Amino acid sequence: MAALKLNEDFAEKLDLVLARLCSLDTKMEELNNTVISLQSKISLLEIDIDSLKGKQKNLDEKFTHIETNFALVDEHKQG
């Protein structure tokens, strides 16, 4: 009888362990999905940042060109 009770207690504890493992597995899946989502969003942000860097470079070149033209106009007026 004692062996049967011990077996039942063991089975209950084993069920509890299995339930916790399933819960952990679910949480790990959710965490993995969150990480994948974050990676996707980071990739989109990197694309946006690269685009902004290109636009900034273009603007910098245009401002340099405008400054050069103003300097030439000033020289022409003074000369």
Biopython code that builds the backbone (N, CA, C, O; Angstrom):
import numpy as np
from Bio.PDB.StructureBuilder import StructureBuilder

atoms = [
    (1, "MET", "N", (0.812, -1.186, 0.000)),
    (1, "MET", "CA", (0.000, 0.000, 0.000)),
    (1, "MET", "C", (0.863, 1.261, 0.000)),
    (1, "MET", "O", (0.564, 2.238, -0.687)),
    (2, "ALA", "N", (1.943, 1.217, 0.789)),
    (2, "ALA", "CA", (2.848, 2.357, 0.869)),
    (2, "ALA", "C", (3.496, 2.610, -0.492)),
    (2, "ALA", "O", (3.708, 3.756, -0.890)),
    (3, "ALA", "N", (3.802, 1.533, -1.188)),
    (3, "ALA", "CA", (4.423, 1.678, -2.509)),
    (3, "ALA", "C", (3.443, 2.317, -3.483)),
    (3, "ALA", "O", (3.854, 3.108, -4.332)),
    (4, "LEU", "N", (2.176, 1.998, -3.381)),
    (4, "LEU", "CA", (1.158, 2.581, -4.238)),
    (4, "LEU", "C", (1.014, 4.076, -3.969)),
    (4, "LEU", "O", (0.906, 4.876, -4.898)),
    (5, "LYS", "N", (1.013, 4.444, -2.685)),
    (5, "LYS", "CA", (0.923, 5.852, -2.306)),
    (5, "LYS", "C", (2.154, 6.610, -2.808)),
    (5, "LYS", "O", (2.038, 7.722, -3.322)),
    (6, "LEU", "N", (3.314, 6.010, -2.658)),
    (6, "LEU", "CA", (4.556, 6.625, -3.122)),
    (6, "LEU", "C", (4.509, 6.810, -4.635)),
    (6, "LEU", "O", (4.959, 7.829, -5.157)),
    (7, "ASN", "N", (3.969, 5.832, -5.325)),
    (7, "ASN", "CA", (3.847, 5.896, -6.780)),
    (7, "ASN", "C", (2.887, 7.006, -7.194)),
    (7, "ASN", "O", (3.141, 7.715, -8.168)),
    (8, "GLU", "N", (1.773, 7.162, -6.451)),
    (8, "GLU", "CA", (0.814, 8.223, -6.753)),
    (8, "GLU", "C", (1.427, 9.600, -6.511)),
    (8, "GLU", "O", (1.255, 10.516, -7.315)),
    (9, "ASP", "N", (2.142, 9.736, -5.396)),
    (9, "ASP", "CA", (2.817, 11.009, -5.090)),
    (9, "ASP", "C", (3.832, 11.353, -6.183)),
    (9, "ASP", "O", (3.935, 12.498, -6.623)),
    (10, "PHE", "N", (4.568, 10.341, -6.600)),
    (10, "PHE", "CA", (5.557, 10.550, -7.656)),
    (10, "PHE", "C", (4.872, 10.977, -8.956)),
    (10, "PHE", "O", (5.357, 11.868, -9.652)),
    (11, "ALA", "N", (3.750, 10.344, -9.278)),
    (11, "ALA", "CA", (3.015, 10.668, -10.499)),
    (11, "ALA", "C", (2.491, 12.110, -10.440)),
    (11, "ALA", "O", (2.550, 12.835, -11.433)),
    (12, "GLU", "N", (1.977, 12.522, -9.267)),
    (12, "GLU", "CA", (1.502, 13.901, -9.116)),
    (12, "GLU", "C", (2.640, 14.897, -9.306)),
    (12, "GLU", "O", (2.488, 15.904, -9.998)),
    (13, "LYS", "N", (3.775, 14.608, -8.687)),
    (13, "LYS", "CA", (4.936, 15.507, -8.817)),
    (13, "LYS", "C", (5.435, 15.539, -10.259)),
    (13, "LYS", "O", (5.827, 16.590, -10.766)),
    (14, "LEU", "N", (5.416, 14.396, -10.903)),
    (14, "LEU", "CA", (5.841, 14.331, -12.294)),
    (14, "LEU", "C", (4.895, 15.141, -13.178)),
    (14, "LEU", "O", (5.339, 15.836, -14.092)),
    (15, "ASP", "N", (3.589, 15.051, -12.906)),
    (15, "ASP", "CA", (2.615, 15.853, -13.656)),
    (15, "ASP", "C", (2.864, 17.338, -13.448)),
    (15, "ASP", "O", (2.775, 18.125, -14.391)),
    (16, "LEU", "N", (3.176, 17.725, -12.213)),
    (16, "LEU", "CA", (3.460, 19.122, -11.903)),
    (16, "LEU", "C", (4.710, 19.596, -12.658)),
    (16, "LEU", "O", (4.723, 20.693, -13.216)),
    (17, "VAL", "N", (5.735, 18.782, -12.672)),
    (17, "VAL", "CA", (6.967, 19.121, -13.393)),
    (17, "VAL", "C", (6.684, 19.256, -14.889)),
    (17, "VAL", "O", (7.161, 20.191, -15.532)),
    (18, "LEU", "N", (5.916, 18.333, -15.433)),
    (18, "LEU", "CA", (5.581, 18.386, -16.855)),
    (18, "LEU", "C", (4.760, 19.631, -17.186)),
    (18, "LEU", "O", (4.970, 20.258, -18.225)),
    (19, "ALA", "N", (3.826, 19.987, -16.306)),
    (19, "ALA", "CA", (3.015, 21.193, -16.525)),
    (19, "ALA", "C", (3.903, 22.437, -16.514)),
    (19, "ALA", "O", (3.720, 23.337, -17.334)),
    (20, "ARG", "N", (4.850, 22.488, -15.601)),
    (20, "ARG", "CA", (5.766, 23.635, -15.541)),
    (20, "ARG", "C", (6.669, 23.677, -16.769)),
    (20, "ARG", "O", (6.968, 24.752, -17.288)),
    (21, "LEU", "N", (7.096, 22.519, -17.225)),
    (21, "LEU", "CA", (7.926, 22.478, -18.433)),
    (21, "LEU", "C", (7.141, 22.957, -19.653)),
    (21, "LEU", "O", (7.674, 23.674, -20.500)),
    (22, "CYS", "N", (5.884, 22.560, -19.736)),
    (22, "CYS", "CA", (5.031, 23.023, -20.843)),
    (22, "CYS", "C", (4.857, 24.538, -20.774)),
    (22, "CYS", "O", (4.891, 25.229, -21.793)),
    (23, "SER", "N", (4.670, 25.042, -19.552)),
    (23, "SER", "CA", (4.524, 26.479, -19.373)),
    (23, "SER", "C", (5.804, 27.200, -19.803)),
    (23, "SER", "O", (5.749, 28.230, -20.474)),
    (24, "LEU", "N", (6.942, 26.656, -19.414)),
    (24, "LEU", "CA", (8.221, 27.241, -19.821)),
    (24, "LEU", "C", (8.406, 27.188, -21.331)),
    (24, "LEU", "O", (8.916, 28.129, -21.940)),
    (25, "ASP", "N", (7.989, 26.090, -21.919)),
    (25, "ASP", "CA", (8.095, 25.942, -23.367)),
    (25, "ASP", "C", (7.260, 27.012, -24.081)),
    (25, "ASP", "O", (7.701, 27.611, -25.063)),
    (26, "THR", "N", (6.054, 27.237, -23.570)),
    (26, "THR", "CA", (5.179, 28.270, -24.138)),
    (26, "THR", "C", (5.814, 29.647, -23.993)),
    (26, "THR", "O", (5.807, 30.446, -24.929)),
    (27, "LYS", "N", (6.357, 29.914, -22.822)),
    (27, "LYS", "CA", (7.006, 31.212, -22.583)),
    (27, "LYS", "C", (8.229, 31.392, -23.482)),
    (27, "LYS", "O", (8.490, 32.491, -23.973)),
    (28, "MET", "N", (8.965, 30.323, -23.690)),
    (28, "MET", "CA", (10.135, 30.397, -24.580)),
    (28, "MET", "C", (9.701, 30.675, -26.020)),
    (28, "MET", "O", (10.358, 31.427, -26.739)),
    (29, "GLU", "N", (8.602, 30.067, -26.430)),
    (29, "GLU", "CA", (8.070, 30.321, -27.772)),
    (29, "GLU", "C", (7.663, 31.785, -27.923)),
    (29, "GLU", "O", (7.957, 32.424, -28.933)),
    (30, "GLU", "N", (6.981, 32.304, -26.896)),
    (30, "GLU", "CA", (6.571, 33.704, -26.917)),
    (30, "GLU", "C", (7.795, 34.621, -26.959)),
    (30, "GLU", "O", (7.814, 35.606, -27.697)),
    (31, "LEU", "N", (8.803, 34.294, -26.174)),
    (31, "LEU", "CA", (10.037, 35.073, -26.162)),
    (31, "LEU", "C", (10.719, 35.028, -27.523)),
    (31, "LEU", "O", (11.191, 36.051, -28.020)),
    (32, "ASN", "N", (10.769, 33.861, -28.116)),
    (32, "ASN", "CA", (11.370, 33.709, -29.437)),
    (32, "ASN", "C", (10.621, 34.536, -30.474)),
    (32, "ASN", "O", (11.242, 35.189, -31.314)),
    (33, "ASN", "N", (9.290, 34.514, -30.422)),
    (33, "ASN", "CA", (8.487, 35.314, -31.355)),
    (33, "ASN", "C", (8.736, 36.804, -31.151)),
    (33, "ASN", "O", (8.808, 37.566, -32.115)),
    (34, "THR", "N", (8.868, 37.213, -29.894)),
    (34, "THR", "CA", (9.152, 38.613, -29.589)),
    (34, "THR", "C", (10.511, 39.016, -30.142)),
    (34, "THR", "O", (10.655, 40.095, -30.717)),
    (35, "VAL", "N", (11.501, 38.159, -29.972)),
    (35, "VAL", "CA", (12.846, 38.441, -30.484)),
    (35, "VAL", "C", (12.823, 38.544, -32.008)),
    (35, "VAL", "O", (13.447, 39.438, -32.579)),
    (36, "ILE", "N", (12.116, 37.644, -32.658)),
    (36, "ILE", "CA", (12.010, 37.682, -34.118)),
    (36, "ILE", "C", (11.345, 38.981, -34.569)),
    (36, "ILE", "O", (11.776, 39.601, -35.541)),
    (37, "SER", "N", (10.297, 39.384, -33.862)),
    (37, "SER", "CA", (9.606, 40.636, -34.185)),
    (37, "SER", "C", (10.540, 41.831, -34.004)),
    (37, "SER", "O", (10.579, 42.735, -34.839)),
    (38, "LEU", "N", (11.286, 41.821, -32.908)),
    (38, "LEU", "CA", (12.237, 42.916, -32.653)),
    (38, "LEU", "C", (13.326, 42.956, -33.717)),
    (38, "LEU", "O", (13.715, 44.036, -34.162)),
    (39, "GLN", "N", (13.817, 41.805, -34.126)),
    (39, "GLN", "CA", (14.834, 41.754, -35.170)),
    (39, "GLN", "C", (14.302, 42.346, -36.467)),
    (39, "GLN", "O", (15.012, 43.069, -37.166)),
    (40, "SER", "N", (13.066, 42.040, -36.780)),
    (40, "SER", "CA", (12.450, 42.579, -37.989)),
    (40, "SER", "C", (12.339, 44.098, -37.900)),
    (40, "SER", "O", (12.657, 44.809, -38.854)),
    (41, "LYS", "N", (11.887, 44.586, -36.752)),
    (41, "LYS", "CA", (11.757, 46.033, -36.567)),
    (41, "LYS", "C", (13.116, 46.727, -36.610)),
    (41, "LYS", "O", (13.239, 47.823, -37.156)),
    (42, "ILE", "N", (14.127, 46.094, -36.037)),
    (42, "ILE", "CA", (15.475, 46.671, -36.072)),
    (42, "ILE", "C", (15.985, 46.731, -37.507)),
    (42, "ILE", "O", (16.622, 47.708, -37.902)),
    (43, "SER", "N", (15.710, 45.698, -38.282)),
    (43, "SER", "CA", (16.121, 45.702, -39.692)),
    (43, "SER", "C", (15.461, 46.856, -40.439)),
    (43, "SER", "O", (16.106, 47.530, -41.241)),
    (44, "LEU", "N", (14.169, 47.083, -40.175)),
    (44, "LEU", "CA", (13.474, 48.202, -40.819)),
    (44, "LEU", "C", (14.064, 49.537, -40.378)),
    (44, "LEU", "O", (14.214, 50.453, -41.186)),
    (45, "LEU", "N", (14.397, 49.643, -39.096)),
    (45, "LEU", "CA", (15.022, 50.875, -38.602)),
    (45, "LEU", "C", (16.382, 51.105, -39.257)),
    (45, "LEU", "O", (16.723, 52.238, -39.596)),
    (46, "GLU", "N", (17.153, 50.043, -39.436)),
    (46, "GLU", "CA", (18.458, 50.166, -40.094)),
    (46, "GLU", "C", (18.293, 50.652, -41.531)),
    (46, "GLU", "O", (19.081, 51.467, -42.011)),
    (47, "ILE", "N", (17.276, 50.152, -42.208)),
    (47, "ILE", "CA", (17.006, 50.591, -43.583)),
    (47, "ILE", "C", (16.650, 52.076, -43.588)),
    (47, "ILE", "O", (17.140, 52.837, -44.422)),
    (48, "ASP", "N", (15.791, 52.483, -42.645)),
    (48, "ASP", "CA", (15.409, 53.896, -42.549)),
    (48, "ASP", "C", (16.610, 54.779, -42.236)),
    (48, "ASP", "O", (16.755, 55.863, -42.801)),
    (49, "ILE", "N", (17.468, 54.313, -41.333)),
    (49, "ILE", "CA", (18.652, 55.094, -40.961)),
    (49, "ILE", "C", (19.588, 55.229, -42.160)),
    (49, "ILE", "O", (20.127, 56.308, -42.407)),
    (50, "ASP", "N", (19.782, 54.150, -42.901)),
    (50, "ASP", "CA", (20.629, 54.221, -44.094)),
    (50, "ASP", "C", (20.061, 55.210, -45.107)),
    (50, "ASP", "O", (20.804, 55.962, -45.738)),
    (51, "SER", "N", (18.744, 55.202, -45.255)),
    (51, "SER", "CA", (18.094, 56.137, -46.170)),
    (51, "SER", "C", (18.310, 57.572, -45.701)),
    (51, "SER", "O", (18.615, 58.457, -46.501)),
    (52, "LEU", "N", (18.151, 57.794, -44.405)),
    (52, "LEU", "CA", (18.355, 59.143, -43.863)),
    (52, "LEU", "C", (19.804, 59.598, -44.018)),
    (52, "LEU", "O", (20.063, 60.768, -44.299)),
    (53, "LYS", "N", (20.736, 58.685, -43.837)),
    (53, "LYS", "CA", (22.153, 59.036, -44.020)),
    (53, "LYS", "C", (22.412, 59.465, -45.463)),
    (53, "LYS", "O", (23.145, 60.421, -45.715)),
    (54, "GLY", "N", (21.803, 58.748, -46.404)),
    (54, "GLY", "CA", (21.963, 59.107, -47.811)),
    (54, "GLY", "C", (21.368, 60.474, -48.105)),
    (54, "GLY", "O", (21.961, 61.271, -48.832)),
    (55, "LYS", "N", (20.201, 60.744, -47.542)),
    (55, "LYS", "CA", (19.563, 62.044, -47.745)),
    (55, "LYS", "C", (20.380, 63.161, -47.094)),
    (55, "LYS", "O", (20.501, 64.251, -47.653)),
    (56, "GLN", "N", (20.940, 62.889, -45.910)),
    (56, "GLN", "CA", (21.765, 63.883, -45.237)),
    (56, "GLN", "C", (23.020, 64.184, -46.065)),
    (56, "GLN", "O", (23.419, 65.341, -46.195)),
    (57, "LYS", "N", (23.624, 63.160, -46.611)),
    (57, "LYS", "CA", (24.815, 63.358, -47.443)),
    (57, "LYS", "C", (24.461, 64.214, -48.653)),
    (57, "LYS", "O", (25.205, 65.124, -49.018)),
    (58, "ASN", "N", (23.326, 63.918, -49.269)),
    (58, "ASN", "CA", (22.871, 64.686, -50.423)),
    (58, "ASN", "C", (22.655, 66.150, -50.043)),
    (58, "ASN", "O", (23.067, 67.049, -50.775)),
    (59, "LEU", "N", (22.003, 66.392, -48.886)),
    (59, "LEU", "CA", (21.788, 67.761, -48.428)),
    (59, "LEU", "C", (23.102, 68.468, -48.123)),
    (59, "LEU", "O", (23.272, 69.641, -48.453)),
    (60, "ASP", "N", (24.026, 67.759, -47.497)),
    (60, "ASP", "CA", (25.340, 68.344, -47.205)),
    (60, "ASP", "C", (26.041, 68.777, -48.489)),
    (60, "ASP", "O", (26.647, 69.847, -48.545)),
    (61, "GLU", "N", (25.954, 67.932, -49.526)),
    (61, "GLU", "CA", (26.575, 68.267, -50.812)),
    (61, "GLU", "C", (25.900, 69.491, -51.437)),
    (61, "GLU", "O", (26.569, 70.349, -52.014)),
    (62, "LYS", "N", (24.572, 69.566, -51.318)),
    (62, "LYS", "CA", (23.857, 70.720, -51.876)),
    (62, "LYS", "C", (24.206, 71.996, -51.131)),
    (62, "LYS", "O", (24.404, 73.039, -51.754)),
    (63, "PHE", "N", (24.287, 71.932, -49.790)),
    (63, "PHE", "CA", (24.666, 73.116, -49.018)),
    (63, "PHE", "C", (26.091, 73.557, -49.343)),
    (63, "PHE", "O", (26.366, 74.753, -49.436)),
    (64, "THR", "N", (26.984, 72.609, -49.512)),
    (64, "THR", "CA", (28.358, 72.941, -49.888)),
    (64, "THR", "C", (28.366, 73.628, -51.250)),
    (64, "THR", "O", (29.088, 74.602, -51.458)),
    (65, "HIS", "N", (27.570, 73.120, -52.160)),
    (65, "HIS", "CA", (27.468, 73.704, -53.492)),
    (65, "HIS", "C", (26.901, 75.132, -53.398)),
    (65, "HIS", "O", (27.397, 76.043, -54.060)),
    (66, "ILE", "N", (25.864, 75.317, -52.577)),
    (66, "ILE", "CA", (25.275, 76.649, -52.403)),
    (66, "ILE", "C", (26.294, 77.607, -51.786)),
    (66, "ILE", "O", (26.420, 78.747, -52.233)),
    (67, "GLU", "N", (27.016, 77.156, -50.771)),
    (67, "GLU", "CA", (28.036, 78.007, -50.143)),
    (67, "GLU", "C", (29.109, 78.404, -51.144)),
    (67, "GLU", "O", (29.553, 79.552, -51.171)),
    (68, "THR", "N", (29.519, 77.454, -51.961)),
    (68, "THR", "CA", (30.525, 77.738, -52.989)),
    (68, "THR", "C", (30.003, 78.774, -53.978)),
    (68, "THR", "O", (30.718, 79.704, -54.353)),
    (69, "ASN", "N", (28.754, 78.605, -54.395)),
    (69, "ASN", "CA", (28.160, 79.571, -55.327)),
    (69, "ASN", "C", (28.044, 80.960, -54.705)),
    (69, "ASN", "O", (28.299, 81.958, -55.379)),
    (70, "PHE", "N", (27.663, 81.040, -53.433)),
    (70, "PHE", "CA", (27.588, 82.332, -52.766)),
    (70, "PHE", "C", (28.966, 82.989, -52.699)),
    (70, "PHE", "O", (29.100, 84.194, -52.910)),
    (71, "ALA", "N", (29.976, 82.192, -52.406)),
    (71, "ALA", "CA", (31.333, 82.731, -52.345)),
    (71, "ALA", "C", (31.753, 83.260, -53.713)),
    (71, "ALA", "O", (32.379, 84.316, -53.805)),
    (72, "LEU", "N", (31.416, 82.538, -54.765)),
    (72, "LEU", "CA", (31.752, 82.994, -56.115)),
    (72, "LEU", "C", (30.999, 84.272, -56.470)),
    (72, "LEU", "O", (31.562, 85.168, -57.098)),
    (73, "VAL", "N", (29.735, 84.362, -56.077)),
    (73, "VAL", "CA", (28.937, 85.561, -56.353)),
    (73, "VAL", "C", (29.528, 86.749, -55.589)),
    (73, "VAL", "O", (29.645, 87.843, -56.141)),
    (74, "ASP", "N", (29.899, 86.541, -54.326)),
    (74, "ASP", "CA", (30.515, 87.604, -53.540)),
    (74, "ASP", "C", (31.822, 88.073, -54.172)),
    (74, "ASP", "O", (32.085, 89.273, -54.250)),
    (75, "GLU", "N", (32.632, 87.128, -54.617)),
    (75, "GLU", "CA", (33.899, 87.496, -55.267)),
    (75, "GLU", "C", (33.625, 88.294, -56.544)),
    (75, "GLU", "O", (34.318, 89.268, -56.839)),
    (76, "HIS", "N", (32.627, 87.877, -57.279)),
    (76, "HIS", "CA", (32.286, 88.541, -58.533)),
    (76, "HIS", "C", (31.799, 89.962, -58.275)),
    (76, "HIS", "O", (32.142, 90.881, -59.020)),
    (77, "LYS", "N", (30.991, 90.151, -57.211)),
    (77, "LYS", "CA", (30.498, 91.484, -56.867)),
    (77, "LYS", "C", (31.633, 92.386, -56.397)),
    (77, "LYS", "O", (31.652, 93.575, -56.714)),
    (78, "GLN", "N", (32.564, 91.835, -55.654)),
    (78, "GLN", "CA", (33.662, 92.612, -55.101)),
    (78, "GLN", "C", (34.732, 92.891, -56.150)),
    (78, "GLN", "O", (35.442, 93.893, -56.074)),
    (79, "GLY", "N", (34.840, 92.013, -57.110)),
    (79, "GLY", "CA", (35.908, 92.067, -58.079)),
    (79, "GLY", "C", (35.619, 92.960, -59.188)),
    (79, "GLY", "O", (36.441, 93.107, -60.093)),
]
sb = StructureBuilder()
sb.init_structure("model")
sb.init_model(0)
sb.init_chain("A")
sb.init_seg("    ")
for serial, (resi, resn, name, xyz) in enumerate(atoms, 1):
    if name == "N":
        sb.init_residue(resn, " ", resi, " ")
    sb.init_atom(name, np.array(xyz, "f"), 0.0, 1.0, " ", f" {name:<3s}", serial, name[0])
structure = sb.get_structure()
